[in-house]
Amino acid sequence: MSFVHADFTTQYCTVIESEDVAPQTRQLFINHQAANRPNEAADTIRRESSDKTAAQRTEWVDTFNTATTITILATNRAVALAADVNTFTEMYEGLDDNTTRANYKAFFDDHERVDAIANIVKDCWSVMEAAWKQMVDVDTAQGAHQDSIQHNADQVQAALQNNRHVDAIIDTIGGMVAAPHVPADPKGYRKQPHAWAGWHRPWNRRKQLTHGDDVATGTVGLEGTAANEWRPWLALDGGMGSSTLWLRFDVENTLMDRVVRKTQVDKHGFNWRDPARFEGDIRDPQLRLPTELACHHTLNKRNAPAIVRLRGQNLDRNWVDEITQSYRVYTEWAMHGSLADLVKEYQRQEKAAAAGAPPIWIPEAFVWSVAESLCEAGIAMAVSTKVPGFEPGEMVHRDLKPANCFLGAPSTERYPRYAQTFLGDFGLAFKTFKGDANNPYWYQGSGTPSYKAPEQLMWVNQRTWDVIEDGVMGQHTNVFGVGLILWSLLTKKKPDEPWYLGDGSNETAFNYPANVVAHYSEALREMVTDCLAYDFDNRPSFNEVLAIVKENTGDDPADPADPDLSQGMRDAGAHPVTPAVEAQNRVHEVADRYRLGLAFNELPNPEGV
């Protein structure tokens, strides 16, 4: 078995010869896996060296030569790049002096370049370490068989010499990067090399600057705002950007409005030029729009049901800041939190209950209400704007999970006793259409672990490592995500992500515990299971799921005799249920701590702002 792998060599040479960070594509997945193969191969050599032929052992020499070449290339590249780092890290301004937008833009451009170079230096070190270790492993394996491999002794001697050469250069590079000379600044600023600060300090400074302009003026950019009416109050959890709850008070300091502002800042500048992140002409800032805003705005223009509403009068490009490479999204406040908060509340109550107490179940009627709302959101995403030359397309959310399903005011049309479910956070959403050559190529890999459909994952052939693209993303991907959300409500658990190996035919991750089977109806469980089919061709459409929901909750006018598994809760506004039924189906939702009309001193203290 050859010890030299083409993908191994290609990966290292790509890192060595490039001065740019590699694009975030499917190739990164292969490269990441390839980085672990040399150690495995070295172990194989040690284990099987005794029964190899002379010809087979000669391949070790080829491997040795490859590793030697890579090591020398990497050291030379690292020396050059370390010199660049030394040049770029002499800051012309102190961090605290970059308060104007023009100076800040120039400052961050320089330090973005430093970050890129420093990362490549680090990659070169990784290359050298791997290649150096490989040479040592091969030398060890060859040592017992010097007589059977031609010129082996000379090669081993060369390896020792190269090791000494590399050792000296690594020491030199380490000194250049760790302690570059920074002359005293005549202005008296205390400077620090960027290599010491790392990327996070300029990054935090950027956040201060991009957030501070609004805090200073007291405005949020919403309709009808005036100075000092809006105040940042609560920092919220969010995986796709930082979110903050802002509150608006009247002249008597009474709470009169609430809004959530999400700020998405590009850490390193590379995603800001990624065509997968924008809709429109990527080359023209005036003709492009972040995909998150484009998808959310499209749904809002249609008045799509069960979608979190955007707020403000400037719904598109005025929320995008090209200088700081950031954008903002303003949405309505979900007064009762998210489905994730609801599940945590039930878990908390079960934990606080006495030992041996029965489980505390989320009412089945509420699960049906969530299913109906998410089906409506899914149907709205299934028809997107028309792309010239193609059939009408659809949106794929890619991050369907309980934390992105928000609970707002009850509906007046159905389930009036329950907070209504709204889908939000379109940070990973994209638009696609039949014949889209970029689907799934551009979009695989992203999402939240445990909440990805199988077609969202990146697959490779286990033998050849060739990338496998056996399914595009579409409405069926959203159906799978909704199935995961409903499964989480039934089990009050986070699902496993079992799609690492196999074809899904023998997976059991979405089976139900016996007590779940005993508590929830077969119709509900089977509907959820159908949504979670491994093969997306076997999943129902949202229209089909919605028909099942209505058929089982007493809303099928064609057959009034159909069962009502909502126990009357769906139509409780027109036909009130008994107190006993209402008590049995009550949901322990999160209380609204920021209720309109509360006085300033009645609110919880500000957190994280």
C-alpha positions as CSV (number, residue, x, y, z in Angstrom):
1,M,0.0,0.0,0.0
2,S,1.5,3.3,-1.0
3,F,2.2,5.8,1.7
4,V,2.0,8.8,-0.6
5,H,-1.5,10.1,-1.1
6,A,-2.2,12.6,-3.8
7,D,-4.8,14.5,-1.7
8,F,-2.2,14.8,1.1
9,T,0.4,16.4,-1.1
10,T,-2.2,18.6,-2.9
11,Q,-3.5,19.9,0.4
12,Y,-0.1,20.9,1.7
13,C,1.1,22.5,-1.5
14,T,-2.2,24.4,-1.7
15,V,-1.6,25.8,1.8
16,I,2.1,26.6,1.1
17,E,1.6,28.4,-2.3
18,S,-1.5,30.4,-1.4
19,E,-1.5,33.8,0.3
20,D,-5.3,33.8,0.7
21,V,-7.5,31.8,2.9
22,A,-9.0,28.8,1.1
23,P,-12.7,29.3,0.0
24,Q,-15.3,27.7,2.3
25,T,-16.3,24.9,-0.1
26,R,-16.7,21.1,0.0
27,Q,-13.0,20.7,-0.6
28,L,-12.3,21.9,2.9
29,F,-14.1,18.9,4.3
30,I,-11.8,16.5,2.3
31,N,-8.7,18.5,3.3
32,H,-9.6,18.4,6.9
33,Q,-9.9,14.6,6.8
34,A,-6.7,14.3,4.7
35,A,-4.7,16.0,7.5
36,N,-5.2,13.0,9.7
37,R,-4.1,10.3,7.2
38,P,-0.3,10.5,7.5
39,N,-0.3,9.4,11.1
40,E,-2.5,6.5,10.2
41,A,-0.2,5.5,7.4
42,A,2.8,5.7,9.5
43,D,1.3,3.3,12.0
44,T,0.6,1.0,9.2
45,I,4.3,1.0,8.2
46,R,5.4,0.1,11.6
47,R,2.9,-2.7,11.9
48,E,3.5,-4.3,8.5
49,S,7.1,-3.5,7.8
50,S,8.3,-7.1,8.5
51,D,6.3,-8.6,5.6
52,K,6.9,-5.9,2.9
53,T,8.9,-6.6,-0.1
54,A,11.9,-4.5,-1.1
55,A,9.8,-2.9,-3.9
56,Q,7.1,-2.0,-1.4
57,R,9.6,-0.6,1.1
58,T,11.1,1.5,-1.7
59,E,7.8,3.5,-1.7
60,W,8.8,4.6,1.8
61,V,11.7,6.5,0.2
62,D,9.3,8.2,-2.2
63,T,7.3,9.3,0.8
64,F,10.4,10.5,2.6
65,N,11.4,12.6,-0.5
66,T,7.9,14.1,-0.7
67,A,7.9,15.0,3.0
68,T,11.4,16.6,2.7
69,T,10.3,18.7,-0.2
70,I,7.2,19.8,1.5
71,T,9.1,20.7,4.6
72,I,11.6,22.9,2.8
73,L,8.8,24.7,0.8
74,A,6.9,25.3,4.0
75,T,9.9,26.7,5.9
76,N,10.7,29.1,3.0
77,R,7.2,30.3,2.7
78,A,6.8,30.7,6.5
79,V,10.0,32.8,6.6
80,A,8.7,35.1,3.9
81,L,5.2,35.4,5.5
82,A,6.6,36.0,8.9
83,A,8.6,39.0,7.4
84,D,5.3,40.3,6.0
85,V,3.7,40.0,9.4
86,N,6.6,42.0,10.9
87,T,6.0,44.7,8.3
88,F,2.2,44.9,8.6
89,T,2.0,44.8,12.4
90,E,3.5,48.3,12.9
91,M,0.2,50.1,13.5
92,Y,0.0,53.7,12.3
93,E,-2.8,54.5,14.8
94,G,-3.7,53.2,18.2
95,L,-6.9,51.1,18.6
96,D,-8.6,53.8,20.7
97,D,-7.9,56.5,18.2
98,N,-9.7,54.9,15.3
99,T,-13.1,56.5,16.0
100,T,-13.9,57.9,12.6
101,R,-15.3,55.6,10.0
102,A,-12.6,56.4,7.4
103,N,-9.7,55.8,9.7
104,Y,-11.4,52.7,11.0
105,K,-11.9,51.3,7.5
106,A,-8.2,51.7,6.7
107,F,-7.2,50.3,10.1
108,F,-9.2,47.2,9.8
109,D,-8.2,46.5,6.1
110,D,-4.6,46.5,7.2
111,H,-5.2,44.2,10.1
112,E,-7.4,41.9,8.1
113,R,-4.4,41.3,5.9
114,V,-2.3,40.6,8.9
115,D,-4.8,38.0,10.1
116,A,-4.7,36.3,6.8
117,I,-0.9,36.2,6.7
118,A,-0.6,35.1,10.4
119,N,-3.1,32.2,9.7
120,I,-1.0,31.1,6.7
121,V,2.1,31.1,8.9
122,K,0.3,28.9,11.4
123,D,-0.7,26.6,8.5
124,C,2.9,26.4,7.3
125,W,4.0,25.4,10.8
126,S,1.4,22.7,10.8
127,V,2.7,21.5,7.4
128,M,6.2,21.4,8.7
129,E,5.3,19.5,11.9
130,A,3.3,16.9,9.9
131,A,6.1,16.5,7.3
132,W,8.8,16.4,9.9
133,K,7.0,13.8,11.9
134,Q,6.4,11.8,8.7
135,M,10.2,11.8,8.0
136,V,11.0,10.6,11.5
137,D,8.4,7.8,11.2
138,V,9.8,6.7,7.9
139,D,13.3,6.8,9.2
140,T,12.3,4.6,12.1
141,A,10.6,2.1,9.9
142,Q,13.5,2.0,7.5
143,G,16.2,1.7,10.2
144,A,15.8,-2.0,10.6
145,H,15.9,-2.7,6.8
146,Q,18.8,-0.5,5.6
147,D,20.3,-3.3,3.6
148,S,17.1,-4.0,1.6
149,I,16.5,-0.5,0.4
150,Q,19.0,1.2,-2.0
151,H,20.6,4.4,-0.8
152,N,18.7,4.2,2.5
153,A,21.7,5.2,4.6
154,D,22.2,8.3,2.6
155,Q,18.6,9.2,2.8
156,V,18.6,8.9,6.6
157,Q,21.6,11.1,6.9
158,A,20.0,13.7,4.7
159,A,16.9,13.5,6.9
160,L,19.0,14.3,10.0
161,Q,20.6,17.2,8.2
162,N,17.2,18.6,7.1
163,N,15.8,18.2,10.6
164,R,18.6,20.4,11.9
165,H,17.9,22.9,9.1
166,V,14.2,23.0,9.8
167,D,14.8,23.3,13.5
168,A,16.9,26.4,13.1
169,I,14.4,28.1,10.7
170,I,11.5,27.4,13.0
171,D,13.4,29.1,15.9
172,T,14.0,32.1,13.6
173,I,10.4,32.3,12.5
174,G,9.2,32.0,16.1
175,G,11.4,34.9,17.1
176,M,10.2,37.1,14.2
177,V,6.5,36.5,14.9
178,A,6.6,36.4,18.7
179,A,8.8,39.5,19.2
180,P,8.9,41.8,16.2
181,H,10.6,45.1,16.6
182,V,8.0,47.9,17.1
183,P,9.6,51.4,17.2
184,A,8.3,54.0,19.6
185,D,5.5,56.1,18.1
186,P,6.3,59.8,18.1
187,K,2.6,60.5,19.0
188,G,3.1,58.7,22.3
189,Y,0.7,55.9,21.5
190,R,1.4,52.5,23.1
191,K,1.5,50.1,20.2
192,Q,1.1,46.3,20.1
193,P,1.9,43.9,17.3
194,H,-1.3,42.5,15.7
195,A,0.2,39.0,16.0
196,W,0.1,39.4,19.8
197,A,-3.5,40.7,19.9
198,G,-5.0,37.9,17.7
199,W,-8.1,38.6,15.6
200,H,-10.5,38.9,18.5
201,R,-9.3,42.2,19.9
202,P,-9.7,44.3,16.7
203,W,-12.9,42.3,16.2
204,N,-14.3,43.4,19.6
205,R,-13.2,47.0,18.7
206,R,-15.2,46.7,15.5
207,K,-18.3,45.6,17.5
208,Q,-17.9,48.6,19.8
209,L,-17.7,51.0,16.8
210,T,-20.6,49.4,14.9
211,H,-22.8,49.3,18.0
212,G,-21.7,52.5,19.6
213,D,-23.1,54.9,17.0
214,D,-26.6,54.0,17.8
215,V,-26.1,53.9,21.5
216,A,-24.6,57.4,21.3
217,T,-27.6,58.9,19.5
218,G,-30.2,56.8,21.2
219,T,-31.9,55.8,17.9
220,V,-32.6,52.4,16.4
221,G,-33.5,53.4,12.8
222,L,-37.2,52.5,13.2
223,E,-40.2,54.5,12.1
224,G,-41.1,57.4,14.3
225,T,-38.1,57.2,16.6
226,A,-36.6,60.2,18.3
227,A,-33.5,60.7,20.4
228,N,-33.3,58.8,23.6
229,E,-36.7,57.0,23.2
230,W,-35.1,53.6,22.5
231,R,-32.8,51.9,24.9
232,P,-30.8,48.6,24.6
233,W,-32.1,46.3,27.4
234,L,-31.3,42.7,27.0
235,A,-28.6,40.7,25.2
236,L,-30.1,37.6,23.5
237,D,-28.6,34.3,22.6
238,G,-28.1,33.9,18.9
239,G,-25.9,31.6,16.7
240,M,-26.0,33.8,13.6
241,G,-25.0,37.2,15.0
242,S,-25.6,39.2,18.1
243,S,-29.1,40.2,19.1
244,T,-30.4,42.7,21.5
245,L,-33.9,43.6,22.8
246,W,-34.5,47.4,22.6
247,L,-37.3,49.0,24.5
248,R,-39.1,52.3,23.8
249,F,-40.6,54.5,26.6
250,D,-42.9,57.4,26.5
251,V,-42.4,60.7,28.3
252,E,-43.7,59.1,31.5
253,N,-41.2,56.2,31.2
254,T,-43.9,53.7,30.4
255,L,-43.0,50.8,28.1
256,M,-44.7,51.4,24.7
257,D,-42.8,49.3,22.2
258,R,-40.3,46.5,21.8
259,V,-38.0,45.4,19.0
260,V,-35.2,42.9,18.5
261,R,-32.1,44.1,16.6
262,K,-29.8,41.5,15.2
263,T,-26.3,42.6,14.0
264,Q,-24.4,40.3,11.7
265,V,-20.8,41.3,11.4
266,D,-18.4,39.6,9.1
267,K,-15.4,38.5,11.1
268,H,-12.7,38.3,8.5
269,G,-14.2,39.9,5.3
270,F,-14.2,36.8,3.2
271,N,-17.9,36.0,3.6
272,W,-18.7,39.6,2.6
273,R,-17.5,38.7,-0.9
274,D,-19.2,35.3,-1.0
275,P,-21.9,35.2,-3.7
276,A,-23.7,32.5,-1.7
277,R,-24.3,35.2,1.0
278,F,-25.9,37.8,-1.3
279,E,-28.7,38.1,-3.7
280,G,-28.1,40.3,-6.8
281,D,-24.9,41.5,-8.4
282,I,-22.2,40.7,-5.9
283,R,-19.9,43.2,-7.5
284,D,-22.1,46.2,-6.9
285,P,-23.0,47.1,-3.3
286,Q,-26.0,49.0,-4.6
287,L,-27.5,46.0,-6.4
288,R,-26.9,43.3,-3.9
289,L,-28.6,42.4,-0.6
290,P,-27.6,39.9,2.1
291,T,-29.5,36.7,1.5
292,E,-30.9,36.7,5.0
293,L,-32.6,40.1,4.4
294,A,-33.7,39.1,0.9
295,C,-35.4,36.0,2.0
296,H,-37.0,37.5,5.1
297,H,-38.1,40.6,3.2
298,T,-39.7,38.5,0.4
299,L,-41.8,36.6,2.9
300,N,-42.9,39.8,4.7
301,K,-43.9,41.5,1.4
302,R,-46.2,38.5,0.8
303,N,-47.6,38.8,4.3
304,A,-46.7,35.2,4.8
305,P,-48.3,33.7,7.8
306,A,-46.4,32.3,10.8
307,I,-43.2,34.3,9.9
308,V,-41.7,36.7,12.4
309,R,-42.4,40.2,11.1
310,L,-39.7,42.7,10.2
311,R,-39.9,46.1,11.8
312,G,-39.1,49.5,10.5
313,Q,-39.6,51.5,7.3
314,N,-36.2,50.8,5.7
315,L,-36.5,47.1,5.1
316,D,-33.5,46.5,2.8
317,R,-30.3,48.3,1.8
318,N,-30.4,51.0,4.5
319,W,-29.8,48.2,7.0
320,V,-26.5,47.2,5.3
321,D,-23.2,48.9,6.1
322,E,-20.5,48.2,3.5
323,I,-17.8,50.0,5.5
324,T,-18.0,47.9,8.6
325,Q,-19.1,44.9,6.5
326,S,-22.2,44.3,8.6
327,Y,-26.0,44.4,8.4
328,R,-28.9,44.6,10.8
329,V,-32.3,43.0,11.0
330,Y,-35.1,44.5,13.1
331,T,-37.9,42.2,14.1
332,E,-40.9,42.1,16.4
333,W,-40.4,40.8,19.9
334,A,-41.6,37.3,20.7
335,M,-43.2,37.8,24.1
336,H,-43.2,34.2,25.2
337,G,-39.7,33.2,24.0
338,S,-39.0,30.3,21.7
339,L,-40.0,26.6,21.6
340,A,-36.5,25.9,22.9
341,D,-37.4,28.0,26.0
342,L,-40.6,26.1,26.3
343,V,-38.9,22.7,26.3
344,K,-36.3,23.9,28.9
345,E,-39.2,25.1,31.1
346,Y,-40.8,21.6,31.0
347,Q,-37.4,20.0,31.6
348,R,-36.9,22.3,34.6
349,Q,-40.3,21.4,36.1
350,E,-39.6,17.7,35.6
351,K,-36.3,18.0,37.4
352,A,-37.9,19.9,40.3
353,A,-40.7,17.3,40.7
354,A,-40.5,14.7,43.3
355,A,-38.7,11.5,42.6
356,G,-40.9,9.0,40.8
357,A,-43.3,11.6,39.6
358,P,-44.8,11.0,36.1
359,P,-43.4,13.0,33.2
360,I,-44.9,16.5,32.5
361,W,-46.0,16.4,28.9
362,I,-46.3,19.2,26.4
363,P,-50.0,19.0,25.5
364,E,-50.7,17.2,22.2
365,A,-53.1,20.0,21.1
366,F,-50.3,22.5,21.4
367,V,-48.0,20.3,19.2
368,W,-50.7,20.2,16.6
369,S,-50.9,24.0,16.7
370,V,-47.2,24.2,16.2
371,A,-47.4,21.8,13.2
372,E,-50.1,23.8,11.6
373,S,-48.2,27.1,11.9
374,L,-44.9,25.6,10.6
375,C,-46.7,24.1,7.7
376,E,-48.0,27.5,6.7
377,A,-44.5,28.9,7.0
378,G,-43.2,26.0,4.9
379,I,-45.8,26.6,2.2
380,A,-44.8,30.2,2.1
381,M,-41.1,29.3,1.6
382,A,-42.0,26.7,-1.1
383,V,-42.7,29.4,-3.7
384,S,-40.0,32.0,-4.1
385,T,-39.5,34.9,-6.5
386,K,-39.1,34.0,-10.2
387,V,-35.6,33.9,-11.6
388,P,-35.4,34.9,-15.3
389,G,-34.9,31.8,-17.4
390,F,-35.9,29.4,-14.7
391,E,-39.0,28.0,-13.1
392,P,-40.2,29.6,-9.9
393,G,-38.1,28.5,-7.0
394,E,-38.3,28.1,-3.3
395,M,-36.5,29.0,-0.1
396,V,-34.5,26.6,2.1
397,H,-34.2,27.7,5.7
398,R,-31.3,25.4,6.7
399,D,-31.6,26.2,10.4
400,L,-35.0,24.9,11.5
401,K,-34.8,24.2,15.2
402,P,-36.9,25.0,18.3
403,A,-34.7,28.0,19.1
404,N,-35.7,29.6,15.8
405,C,-39.5,29.1,16.4
406,F,-40.8,32.0,18.4
407,L,-44.0,32.3,20.5
408,G,-46.0,35.4,20.1
409,A,-49.5,36.6,20.7
410,P,-52.3,34.0,20.3
411,S,-54.2,33.9,17.0
412,T,-57.9,35.0,16.9
413,E,-58.7,32.3,14.2
414,R,-57.4,29.1,15.9
415,Y,-55.9,27.9,19.1
416,P,-56.8,31.1,21.0
417,R,-55.5,29.7,24.3
418,Y,-52.0,29.1,22.9
419,A,-49.1,31.4,22.0
420,Q,-48.8,31.3,18.2
421,T,-45.7,29.9,16.6
422,F,-43.6,32.1,14.2
423,L,-40.6,31.0,12.2
424,G,-37.6,33.4,12.3
425,D,-33.8,33.8,11.9
426,F,-33.2,33.4,8.2
427,G,-29.4,33.7,8.6
428,L,-28.7,30.5,6.7
429,A,-31.7,30.7,4.3
430,F,-31.2,30.7,0.5
431,K,-33.3,30.8,-2.6
432,T,-33.0,28.0,-5.1
433,F,-34.8,26.8,-8.2
434,K,-35.0,23.8,-10.6
435,G,-31.7,23.4,-12.4
436,D,-29.7,25.4,-9.8
437,A,-26.1,24.3,-10.4
438,N,-25.0,25.6,-7.0
439,N,-27.4,23.4,-5.1
440,P,-26.2,21.6,-3.1
441,Y,-22.6,22.5,-3.8
442,W,-22.6,26.0,-2.2
443,Y,-24.9,25.1,0.7
444,Q,-23.9,21.8,2.2
445,G,-22.4,21.7,5.7
446,S,-24.1,24.7,7.3
447,G,-26.7,24.3,10.0
448,T,-27.0,23.4,13.6
449,P,-25.7,20.0,14.7
450,S,-28.5,17.6,15.4
451,Y,-30.9,19.7,13.3
452,K,-29.7,19.0,9.8
453,A,-31.4,17.0,7.1
454,P,-29.2,14.3,5.6
455,E,-28.9,16.2,2.3
456,Q,-27.4,19.2,4.3
457,L,-24.4,17.1,5.3
458,M,-21.2,16.7,3.2
459,W,-20.7,13.2,2.0
460,V,-17.6,11.5,0.5
461,N,-17.0,8.0,-0.8
462,Q,-15.3,6.1,2.0
463,R,-12.9,4.3,-0.4
464,T,-12.1,7.0,-2.9
465,W,-12.9,10.1,-0.9
466,D,-14.8,11.5,-3.9
467,V,-17.5,14.0,-3.0
468,I,-21.0,12.5,-3.2
469,E,-23.8,14.8,-4.3
470,D,-26.9,12.6,-4.1
471,G,-29.5,15.1,-3.4
472,V,-30.3,18.8,-3.7
473,M,-32.0,20.8,-1.0
474,G,-35.5,22.1,-1.3
475,Q,-38.9,22.0,0.3
476,H,-38.2,18.5,1.5
477,T,-35.3,19.8,3.5
478,N,-37.6,22.2,5.4
479,V,-40.1,19.3,5.9
480,F,-37.3,17.3,7.6
481,G,-36.5,20.3,9.8
482,V,-40.1,20.7,10.9
483,G,-40.2,17.0,11.7
484,L,-37.1,17.4,14.0
485,I,-38.8,20.3,15.8
486,L,-42.0,18.3,16.4
487,W,-40.0,15.3,17.5
488,S,-38.2,17.5,20.0
489,L,-41.5,18.6,21.5
490,L,-42.8,15.1,21.9
491,T,-39.6,13.8,23.5
492,K,-38.4,17.0,25.2
493,K,-34.9,16.0,23.9
494,K,-32.4,17.2,21.4
495,P,-32.2,14.7,18.5
496,D,-29.0,12.9,17.7
497,E,-27.4,13.4,14.3
498,P,-27.0,9.9,13.0
499,W,-26.2,10.6,9.4
500,Y,-22.4,10.1,9.6
501,L,-22.4,6.7,8.0
502,G,-24.8,4.3,6.4
503,D,-27.8,4.9,4.1
504,G,-30.4,5.5,6.8
505,S,-32.1,2.2,6.3
506,N,-31.1,0.9,9.7
507,E,-31.1,4.1,11.8
508,T,-33.2,4.1,14.9
509,A,-32.4,7.7,16.2
510,F,-36.0,8.9,15.7
511,N,-37.8,6.0,17.5
512,Y,-40.0,7.0,20.4
513,P,-39.6,5.9,24.0
514,A,-42.4,3.7,25.3
515,N,-43.9,6.5,27.4
516,V,-44.1,8.8,24.4
517,V,-45.9,6.1,22.4
518,A,-48.3,5.7,25.3
519,H,-49.1,9.4,25.7
520,Y,-49.3,10.8,22.1
521,S,-51.6,9.6,19.4
522,E,-50.5,7.3,16.6
523,A,-51.6,9.8,14.0
524,L,-49.2,12.5,15.4
525,R,-46.3,10.2,15.8
526,E,-46.6,8.7,12.3
527,M,-46.9,12.2,10.7
528,V,-43.7,13.2,12.4
529,T,-41.9,10.0,11.4
530,D,-42.9,10.5,7.8
531,C,-41.4,14.0,7.8
532,L,-38.1,12.4,9.1
533,A,-37.7,9.9,6.2
534,Y,-34.1,9.5,5.3
535,D,-34.8,9.5,1.5
536,F,-36.3,12.9,0.7
537,D,-38.5,11.4,-2.0
538,N,-40.4,9.6,0.7
539,R,-41.2,12.7,2.7
540,P,-44.6,14.4,2.4
541,S,-45.0,18.0,1.1
542,F,-46.1,20.7,3.4
543,N,-49.5,20.7,1.8
544,E,-49.8,17.0,2.5
545,V,-48.7,17.5,6.1
546,L,-51.1,20.4,6.6
547,A,-54.0,18.2,5.3
548,I,-53.1,15.5,7.9
549,V,-53.0,18.2,10.6
550,K,-56.5,19.5,9.7
551,E,-57.9,16.0,9.3
552,N,-56.9,15.1,12.8
553,T,-57.9,18.4,14.6
554,G,-61.5,18.6,13.5
555,D,-61.0,21.1,10.6
556,D,-61.9,18.9,7.6
557,P,-65.2,20.3,6.3
558,A,-65.5,17.3,4.0
559,D,-65.8,14.9,6.9
560,P,-67.1,16.3,10.2
561,A,-66.8,12.9,11.7
562,D,-63.0,13.1,11.6
563,P,-61.3,12.9,15.1
564,D,-60.4,16.1,16.9
565,L,-57.1,15.3,18.6
566,S,-56.9,18.9,19.7
567,Q,-59.8,18.2,22.1
568,G,-61.6,21.3,21.0
569,M,-58.6,23.6,21.6
570,R,-58.3,24.6,17.9
571,D,-61.8,26.0,17.8
572,A,-62.0,27.2,21.4
573,G,-62.7,30.7,20.4
574,A,-66.0,29.9,18.7
575,H,-66.8,26.9,20.9
576,P,-65.4,27.2,24.4
577,V,-64.1,24.1,26.0
578,T,-64.8,23.0,29.6
579,P,-62.5,24.2,32.4
580,A,-61.3,20.6,32.8
581,V,-60.3,20.3,29.2
582,E,-58.6,23.7,29.2
583,A,-56.7,22.8,32.4
584,Q,-55.6,19.5,30.9
585,N,-54.2,21.2,27.8
586,R,-52.7,24.3,29.4
587,V,-49.1,25.1,28.3
588,H,-46.5,26.2,30.7
589,E,-45.2,29.0,28.5
590,V,-42.6,31.5,29.4
591,A,-44.0,34.7,31.0
592,D,-43.8,38.0,29.2
593,R,-41.4,40.0,31.4
594,Y,-41.5,43.0,29.1
595,R,-45.3,43.6,28.9
596,L,-46.4,46.8,27.3
597,G,-47.6,49.3,29.8
598,L,-45.1,48.4,32.5
599,A,-43.4,51.3,34.2
600,F,-39.7,51.6,33.9
601,N,-39.0,50.5,37.5
602,E,-41.2,47.4,37.1
603,L,-39.0,45.9,34.4
604,P,-36.1,43.4,35.0
605,N,-32.7,45.0,35.2
606,P,-30.9,45.4,31.9
607,E,-28.7,42.4,31.1
608,G,-25.6,42.1,28.9
609,V,-25.9,45.6,27.3
